[in-house]
Amino acid sequence: MPSPRFHGRVESADRQCEAPGCREAGEFRAPGRRPNGFDGPGEWRWFCLQHVREFNAGYDWFEGMSAEEIIAAQSPIAGWRTETRAFRPDAGVDGVPRWADYADPLDAIAARARGIRSRAEREARMAATGRFSREEAQALETMGLGSDTDRARLRRRYSELVRRYHPDRNGGDRKHEARLGEVVEAYQLLRKSAALA
């Protein structure tokens, strides 16, 4: 016995199919006259199963696009250069590669994986020497410093990072405030460390 359920069905007794002359319930939505956009969600048309199938068979997603836009939309990496948190111009501020620095997503993923691997190896080396605790090794990583750090280098790096992230140095922009907090916390831990000469 076939299942009465279909993907996308929204059962409602008060909605009628919008196809002319059809008296079935409008349980399946289709794109309306106004698409999603800046002003909020778009409008939907509601059809019965038969009419939504007909609508979908004749729907042209690429309508109104130029040939270049169609080719770009069909690309396997379409949307790759969309600006998200990792794509923002300030995303690579700590020397970590930004996603937008790469044309190929696989190159970006490989670079990130190498960075994660090298960070883990550095932390393991520092913990193995017994010079730094795991927390101190993580604090050094936050500060962008290695196991050869001394107190003078720590102070210079702290000063540099505070200048970089402080809102007063960024026109009052507080978007780096969380990162500044991490730097201050890491510095407070490391400045008390007996492992630093």
Phi, psi and omega in degrees: 000126181292148180288138179282354183267141176231147178297131178092359180286132176237098184289132179203132181279340186263002182248129181251150178302135183275000177290136182304128176084357182270136181250008179286164177288140177273091186254355182236131182264152178221157180304139181265197183285334180244119182282171173301146179191198183299327183279002178120190182294149180283184178268153177244150169256147181241129183228162170282173184301314182299314184284330176291327176295318178295317179300312181297324180295331181256003184281134179244102181297330185271005182303130178087359180265150175281169180300320180295320179293323179294315179298317179296320181291332181273352180299142179295342179248029179302136180087358183300322184269011177298136183279111172244188182305319181284345181266346185300152181302333181266008184293329182264027187297333181264015180091352176285135182296142177275149178299323184288353178282355186238142176276330183251125181302326181293326176295319180295317179297318179296319179295317178296318180296320178297319179297317179295316180297314182293325177298315180296320179296319178297315179298318180296319179297317180295319179291325181291326180290341180078358181289318182241144173286170179298319179297319179293323177296319178292323178295320176298320178297317178300321181279349181074034182243159179257184183287350180270015185286142172243177184297321181296316179294321178300314180297318179298315181294319178300314179300317180298315182290322178297317178297323182291319189259346185293136180303327180296332179271354182241034177063028180084000180289125185259016185291341179259012185297320179296319179295321177299319178299319178297318180296315180298315180298317179297318180296317180299323178291314186287326182294340178265358185289133177285344182284342179271129181275000000 
